[in-house]
Structures are given as structure tokens and as C-alpha cells.
């Protein structure tokens, strides 16, 4: 699958940095940070399948998504890259490193562990499906409906970045909601493989439940050369909640 992507920077004397967003996200989530990193690296922000402007598909596994990243690198003549993935993008990055270790320079995972997570997005899916696309006239109306399902205003606004206008002026989702629901077991699953021996950094938020201490032994089984950094007073959205702290940890690791 040929993924949509945005590229920033022209540095060719170091490995490029590929950034993979999380569930319900897109390449634009990292635009600000990518422009900052572009002074030292050529940065590629990808839209994963069924997200952003990338193609839609009924099938969505981490093996397939890792293959999409491999196709992107081959098409761009990238032999080796630093890979940064957040949440679902982090699991995609893990699977990529386990499947294609020779194509990874350094691996950075944002607030996700290589474990099976219980289902916890049902309310969000219910809220997205409750919005009558043929009736609403504005995102404000959509948000009012979503309030009954999602309490946090920031999360609602993030989700509604996926609600876009058609050429006819109607609304449509740019994420493939039916495919995300159908493949949610795959999205929740752990990556598959033995271990990745390369340099790896896990960055987690102190207030997040995604990389709790109970997951550390399993994380180190998959990634024996990993180190884990924790950002204080921070939740799951590391790069938006604490962008300076996140970037310092990331760039120190890469350099």
C-alpha cells in the first residue's frame, strides 16, 4: 500500500526519521515537532492505512502496517531509518523492527508496550457512529453529540480532525471506522516476533496506564537493549502534553 506522507528537512548525512501516529491520528499530529527536528534530520510523517489521506483497506494488522512502512522506505530509497511510533504507531514500529531489523537504525516508542491490551475504545466508536453525517451542518454540532460519549474536550477535538468536508459540502470521515472496529482485536494485539537487539527507547507518561511497571519485563524480553524514560506529570499524549521534555529525550537518544 502506498502511504500518504509529509517530509520536512533535507539532512542527508544522518539516517532519516520516520514518524508513525496513533489510532485516530494522522501525519499532521507531529507536524510542529517534525519541523523542529528537521534542522538535524530529514523527517517523514506517514499516514498509516485507514488514516489521514492514505488508502483504505478492510484488513489491518501490524504485519500489514509494517509492510506498508517497508514499501514506503523502498519507494523513497531509504535503506535504514530511525523509527518513532506513538501508541498504535508504536506497535507498528515495534513490529517493523521485529520483522525488518536491518532497516532500523534507532527505535523510539511513545507510551505503548508490546502487550495485548483490553478493549477500551468502544465508547469512542459509539460516539463517532452516533454522528449523523447527512444531517449535521458544522463540527460544532458533531462535538455536541460526541460530548455524550467523550468527556475530555481535547480528545473530542482530536477525534473531530477526522471529520472533513466533501467536494459537495457534506461531511465524511477520513478514517475508516468500520475497518477499525472490525480489526480492533489486531490493533489491541501484541507485536509478533522473538526480539529486536537494536538500540531502543521507550518514553512513557507518569500518569499513563499504557506502560505500567508490570509491562516492563515483557518489554525487555522483546527489546533487551531498551531503556525506559518517564516524563513526570504527563499522560498518554507525550508529544503534545510535554513537547519540550519529549523532544529533549528523543534528540539526546538519537545523538
Protein Blocks (a to p, Z undefined) as FASTA:
>chain_A
ZZddddedjbfkbccddddddehiafklmmmmmmmmmmmbccdddddehiajbdcdfbdc
fklmmmmmmmmmmmnopabdcdddehjlmmmmmmmmmmmmmlpcbdcdehiafdddddfk
lmmmmmmmmpcfklpcbfklmmmmmmmmmmblklmmmmmmmpccdfkopacdfbdfklmm
mmmmmmmpccedjbdcbdcdddddfkbcklgfklmmmmmmmmmmbccdddehiafklmlm
mmmlmmmmmmmmmZZ
